Amino acid sequence: MSAIRNNNNNNNNNNKQTYTKSCAEIGTWIKKWRENASIENRLSELSLQTQMCRKKINTIEEGIQIKDDQEEKVIITDAITSQIDVQEKNWKVSEESL
């Protein structure tokens, strides 16, 4: 796997940035909800949005293939998964402080 990661570093970085941006939008969305939603609604939506984001990440890990010199390479998304884990912890701490 490390050989695949090294051989496709540029492609990986481009796709990680795209999906990191997509998942980071969840944070912005939750901030808007905080202004008008009850705690129960916020937690419900946070859970749903996080599940959707994880589903996107799993889809990348399981299936995005890139043609490179007639060989298919799987894109690795470790950095994104780590970022989402950290963000979830931050949200939990924020919600607990309400």
N, C-alpha and C positions, 0 to 999 in steps of 0.2 A: 504494500500500500504506500509506503514512503516513496517508492520509485514513481508511482503514479502521481503522487502529490507533487514531487519535484518536477516531473516532466510537464505538468499542466499548471504550474504556479500562476501564470498570467490569467488563464481561463478561470481558475478557481477564484482568484481575487475579484475578477469582474463579477462573477455570479454571486459571491459572498456579499459584495457591496450591494447588489441589486436586492437580494433577499434580506440583508440586514436593514436596508432602508424600509422595505415593506413591513418588516416586523417592528421596526422602531415607530412606525405610524400608530401602532397600538397604544403606545405611551401617550401620544398626542390625543388620541381618541378618548382615552380614559380621563385625561385632564378635563376635557370638555364635559364629560359625564359628571364629574365631581361637582360641577357648578349647579346641576339641576336634579340629580338622581338620588334616590334613597340608597342607603348602604347595601340593602339586599339587591337592588337592581344593579348597583355598581359591581358587586362581587359576581353576580350572575353573568353580566356582560364581560367582565374581566376573564372569567373562566372560559367562556365561549370564544373570545378573541384569542386567548392563549392557545386553546386547542386548535383553532384554525391555523395559527402560526406554526405550531408544532407539526401539523399535518403537511404544510408546505415544505418544511424542513425535511420531514421523512420522505416526501416525494422526491426531493432532490437527492437525498442519500441513496434511495433505492433505484432511481431511474434515469436521471439526466445523463445522457451519453454524448460524448463529443468525438467527432471523427477527427483523428489526428494521425497522419501517415497511415491511413487505412486500418487504424486500430481504434476500438472504442475505449474511452476512459471514463471512469465514474468520478463525478465531482464530489469532493469531501467537504463537509460543512461543519467541522468541529467548532470553529470560532463562533458561528451563529448560534449553535446550541448552547455554548457557554454563555453568550451574551443574554439569551432568553432566560436561562437559569438565574443569572444575576438580577435581571429585571423583575422576574417573578418574586424573588426574595425582597427586593425593594418595595414592590407593591404590597406584599403581605405586611411588611413593617409599617407602611403608610396607613393601610386599612386598620391595623391593630391600634394605631395611635388616635383614630377618630373618636 
